[in-house]
Amino acid sequence: MIIRDREGTFVSRRGLIGIVALTLVAGGLLLTVVSDSSRMVGRTFPGFLIWDNGMLLAFHDADWTGISAGLPTYGRIVEVDGAPFQDRASLMDLASRRPLGTPIHYEILKRGRRIALDVPTMRFSLAAYLGTFGIYIFGGLICLATALAVLYLKRNAADARALSVMLFNIGSVLLLAVDFIGTSRFGRILPVLEAMTPISILGFVAVFPGRRFRETTIRNFLVVGYSASVVYGAVEAALFYSDPELSRRLGDFAYIGIALALGLAMLALGHSLLREDSSTHRVRAAIVFAGVLSACLMPAVALPAFFLLGWNISWSLIFAPIFFFPIAVLYAVIRHDLFEAERFIRLSLGYSVASAMATLLYSIILFTLDWTIFPDLATNPVAALLFVLVLAVSFNPILERTQAALDRYFYRTVVDPGRVLEDLAADLTECDDEEAIRSCVEEKLRAALNLEWVKLDRDGAGGNRDDVELGFPVSFRSEDLGTLSCGGKLSGAPFAAMDRDLLLGVASQIGIAMRNVRSMAALRDAQRELLRKERLATMGELAGSVAHGVRNPLSGIRASAQMARQQTAEPEMQETLSNIISESDRLERRVRALLDFSRPFQPTIEAVDVGSILESVRHSIEPQARRQGVVLEVDVGSDLERAACDADFLEEALLELAGNALRLMGEAGGRLRLSTAQSGQTIRIRVEDDGPGIPENVRSRVFDLFFTTRSEGTGMGLAVVKRILDSVGGTIAVSSEPGRGAAFEITLPVAMDDRVRASGS
């Protein structure tokens, strides 16, 4: 069953039952160990501690009689007062029946050599308990409590689960070590958990602060590692009585494995601290690194001294700093949102503080009334009713103010996501293009969350930056519209869950706004296209009227001028009549072009040899180029396939482009180059000149109908070229640098076959 809490977090009832079960197990283990071990306080004991198999321990205070007598570490007691050693309980019972300070004679076997020592009994004081068992119990309590807290706060996160497993393992080892020295009530579970500890440490490092390996690799490692650890620990436990020294040696190797795992953990966390791109990961790694360093610094120095130099150091002192690590984790959870648990913490602290304040208010009221007016009020049923009324009246106001104060503490700035989204939505409605949306969003978010930078990109380029902390896709339904990327906070604090929720809501609003802007742009384009078609229709009517009213008289004028020129022999008269005929032809061409543009083109799409068309164009314009001193170059690419086009229309378009280039170059000469190239299924034809170029402010309008920069121009030439290419499925683009010429590039699809395919535009 799944339950949703008031802020949307999903809580699994099965998960809660599991956590409750673990809490009961941990609590039972803690209470049992404390109860058993505390019975030694005030009793007489031998002056040292041993395992049940007679092995001596490095677990003592400096003033114990065993240390003063020179009791060797890692030796094994074989005789007590001339009798064979039986077990730990028998020795403790013998010491408790002897007068305080009475020496007991021991025969100790170490490395095949027997050592005889007399050790006086002494009293096991509370200070001795706190300096030995107390350190282990406190460390175990902190580790288990932290493990359960982290598991409850963020049990769905892999790194939180791994940390909980590691801390639960370490905490259980510390408590079971106390039991193992004392009553051994839980048998020989300790060796198994000791062998599992290195695997739990490496399992945590594999996923913190981010996953370092593939999930399947980590899973396989844990399965193999834990299986091998169980077998290793079981062998150590099985040899506990039959071969105590070998069992002890296997235990030492287990602790060496723990030391190696901690060393690898330090290296991995240090690498994350220095190399992680995410500042959130660096902060998390830094805190855990500091905790691990604090907890492991003394063991890192003491363990080599113990094993290699033979120093008689108490293990209770070696592991005394172990609680620094879980405390650092708890601090990081509360202060730096280590596992994104700030929502639960805020709510829990809010309710706890509000309840405490309401109870305190009730207590003050009750004490005041009890002291002044009603002496027996504390035992009166009216007090209970008063308590309920005080809670009902004061709890919600106190809770609201407490929660607001906690929010300010956690976030350092007062961020109201609802207000930010409301203001942003109002501003976005006034944006009429995507650039305005971008500026509005970046400014609002940077100010609201105190961010280093915010970037809204259509192509997602912001997500490629090295300092991106958070990135959200911007989309509308299934349409990808861009990426919203954010840098870190100026305060250096990590992003909280509320920040992520706010950014997710902003990304959704951006998607809606951008979709609306694009829809409006498409509507404006459709309106412009409709207006263009209306103009073409008007032009068609005008062209028909011109054709009817101008062409017939124009033909008569031209015919009369031709007859007059044939009948006169005067050169001046013939020149004048020739000019009349030339201007009549020019006017006829303009009328014909106007008629052609107003009529739908009817191209015949076929497989066209582009090279032959370029040769034809060259023959047509070569005389004019020679007269102007223009060098004409035609470069047809090798192995050029045929293009899907209308040959006549393509030649007309190329003649128009080349003629324009020659007119612009004038008598100054230059170079005119026509070239072809093929890329995949596309053929490119390029017309380049060395003319004056096209100014940037008019470059985007060169294909508009009736747009011209020449006083004698009609503004129809390039518009006709554009329409020709549109009709045959091609495109044309222009590039130019003022003073360095212009280049027009035509793209056409490659013909799929040589069959003629007729189509209308």
Protein Blocks (a to p, Z undefined) as FASTA:
>chain_A
ZZddfkopacdfklmmmmmmmmmmmmmmmmmmmmmmmmmgopacehiacdfkopacdddd
fkbmklmnopaehiacfbgghiacfbfmlmmmmmmmpcehiacdddddeehiacdddddd
ddddfklmmmmmmmmmmmmmmmmmmmmmmmmmmmmbmklmmmmmmmmmmmmmmmmmmmmm
mnomnojmlmmmmmmmmmmmmmmmmmccbdfbdfklmmmmmmmmmmmmmmmmmmmmmmmm
mmmmlmmmmmmmmmmmmmmmmmmmmmmmmmmmmmpmblklmmmmmmmmmmmmmmmmmmmm
mmmmmmmnopacdfklmmmmmmmmmmmmmmmmmmnomnopmmmmmmmmmmmmmmmmmmmm
mmmmmmmmmmmmmmmlmmgmklmmmmmmmmmmmmmmmmmmmmmmmmmmmnopacdfklmm
mmmmmmmmmpcbfklmmmmmmmmmmmmnopabdcddfklmmmmpmklfbdcdddehjacf
bdcdddddfklpacdfklmmmmmmmmmmmmmmmmmmmmmmmmmmmmmmmmmmmmmmmmmm
mmmmmmmmmmmmmmmmmmmmmmmmmmpcbfklmmmmmmmmmmmmmmmmmmmmmmmmmpcc
ddddddddfklmmmmmmmmmmmmmmmnopacdddddehiacddddfklmmmmmmmmmmmm
mmmnmmnopadddddddehjaccdddddfbebjafklmmmmmpghiafbfkbgolmmmmm
mmmmmmnopacdddddehiapaddddddddfblcdcdddZZ
